Amino acid sequence: MDKKLLDALAAKAEQRKADKTKAKQFEVGGQLLDFVKIGHTAQLDAYEAFIEASGNVSTSLSIAAQVIYDCCPALQEPELHVALGITDPYDTVWALMSVREVNVLGQQIFAWLELLPEDENAKAEQDPAKN
């Protein structure tokens, strides 16, 4: 393999690795919280579930809530679960957000994880309220 090509591919792999560890802030319950990207397998599982749920709004929103929770370490704090009086950790999202907010943030996170088609990614990142 050409040395330049090898170096370019290695640099791309390093960049992708660095991108995975970058946190991004999203608003939840009026607060900006740090979100981190879930692993490759978890992304594939979420994407597959989302595709299978196509047309089923309730299931799609449940998947969005799970991805929101899984990407946000602050929402996973047991102290928060106790303070909110919930037993199912995924209910944390529903305790803090409306259905519309879950839908909008879910779209933003799926775009950030690059799990939407490119035109949908652009829409979600530009103006999520219109989606």
C-alpha positions as CSV (number, residue, x, y, z in Angstrom):
1,M,0.0,0.0,0.0
2,D,1.2,3.5,-0.8
3,K,2.7,5.3,2.2
4,K,0.6,8.4,1.6
5,L,-2.6,6.4,1.4
6,L,-1.7,4.4,4.5
7,D,-0.9,7.7,6.4
8,A,-4.2,9.3,5.2
9,L,-6.2,6.3,6.3
10,A,-4.5,6.0,9.6
11,A,-5.1,9.8,10.2
12,K,-8.8,9.3,9.3
13,A,-9.1,6.4,11.8
14,E,-7.4,8.5,14.5
15,Q,-9.8,11.4,13.8
16,R,-12.8,9.1,14.1
17,K,-11.5,7.7,17.3
18,A,-11.1,11.3,18.7
19,D,-14.6,12.3,17.5
20,K,-16.1,9.4,19.5
21,T,-14.7,10.8,22.7
22,K,-15.9,14.4,22.2
23,A,-18.8,15.4,24.3
24,K,-21.5,17.6,22.9
25,Q,-24.1,19.6,24.9
26,F,-27.8,19.3,24.4
27,E,-30.6,20.8,26.4
28,V,-32.6,18.6,28.7
29,G,-35.2,20.0,31.1
30,G,-33.9,23.5,30.5
31,Q,-30.3,22.5,31.3
32,L,-27.3,22.0,29.0
33,L,-26.0,18.5,29.6
34,D,-23.0,16.7,28.1
35,F,-23.7,13.8,25.8
36,V,-21.2,11.3,24.5
37,K,-21.4,8.9,21.6
38,I,-22.5,5.4,22.3
39,G,-20.4,2.5,21.0
40,H,-20.7,1.1,17.4
41,T,-22.8,-1.9,18.4
42,A,-25.2,0.2,20.5
43,Q,-25.5,2.6,17.5
44,L,-26.3,-0.2,15.2
45,D,-28.9,-1.7,17.6
46,A,-30.6,1.7,18.0
47,Y,-30.6,2.3,14.3
48,E,-32.0,-1.2,13.6
49,A,-34.7,-0.7,16.2
50,F,-35.6,2.7,14.8
51,I,-35.9,1.4,11.2
52,E,-38.0,-1.5,12.4
53,A,-40.3,0.9,14.3
54,S,-40.9,3.0,11.1
55,G,-44.4,4.2,11.2
56,N,-44.9,3.4,14.9
57,V,-44.6,6.7,16.7
58,S,-44.8,5.3,20.2
59,T,-42.0,2.8,19.6
60,S,-39.9,5.4,17.7
61,L,-40.2,7.8,20.6
62,S,-39.3,5.1,23.1
63,I,-36.1,4.4,21.1
64,A,-35.3,8.1,21.0
65,A,-35.7,8.3,24.8
66,Q,-33.4,5.3,25.2
67,V,-30.7,6.8,23.0
68,I,-31.0,10.1,24.8
69,Y,-30.5,8.3,28.1
70,D,-27.7,6.1,26.9
71,C,-25.7,9.1,25.5
72,C,-26.1,11.3,28.6
73,P,-24.1,10.2,31.7
74,A,-25.8,12.9,33.9
75,L,-29.2,11.1,33.3
76,Q,-27.7,7.8,34.4
77,E,-26.9,9.1,37.9
78,P,-28.7,6.9,40.5
79,E,-29.2,10.0,42.8
80,L,-31.2,11.6,40.0
81,H,-33.4,8.5,39.7
82,V,-34.1,8.6,43.5
83,A,-34.8,12.4,43.4
84,L,-37.3,11.9,40.6
85,G,-38.8,8.9,42.3
86,I,-38.4,6.5,39.3
87,T,-37.5,2.9,39.2
88,D,-36.9,2.4,35.4
89,P,-33.9,4.5,34.5
90,Y,-35.2,5.2,31.1
91,D,-38.2,7.0,32.7
92,T,-35.7,9.7,33.6
93,V,-36.0,11.1,30.1
94,W,-39.8,11.2,30.3
95,A,-39.7,12.8,33.8
96,L,-37.7,15.7,32.4
97,M,-39.0,16.1,28.8
98,S,-42.2,16.3,26.9
99,V,-43.0,14.1,23.9
100,R,-42.2,16.9,21.5
101,E,-38.8,17.5,23.3
102,V,-37.9,13.8,23.1
103,N,-38.8,13.8,19.4
104,V,-36.7,16.9,18.6
105,L,-33.7,15.9,20.8
106,G,-33.9,12.3,19.5
107,Q,-33.6,13.6,15.9
108,Q,-30.7,15.8,16.9
109,I,-28.9,12.9,18.6
110,F,-29.5,10.5,15.7
111,A,-28.1,13.2,13.4
112,W,-25.1,13.7,15.6
113,L,-24.5,9.9,15.7
114,E,-24.8,10.0,11.9
115,L,-27.6,7.5,11.9
116,L,-30.0,9.5,9.6
117,P,-29.6,9.9,5.9
118,E,-27.5,12.9,5.0
119,D,-30.5,15.1,4.0
120,E,-32.2,14.3,7.3
121,N,-29.0,14.9,9.2
122,A,-28.8,18.4,7.7
123,K,-32.4,19.2,8.5
124,A,-32.1,18.0,12.1
125,E,-28.9,20.0,12.7
126,Q,-30.1,23.2,11.0
127,D,-33.6,23.5,12.5
128,P,-34.8,20.6,14.6
129,A,-38.1,22.3,15.4
130,K,-39.2,22.0,11.8
131,N,-38.7,18.2,11.8
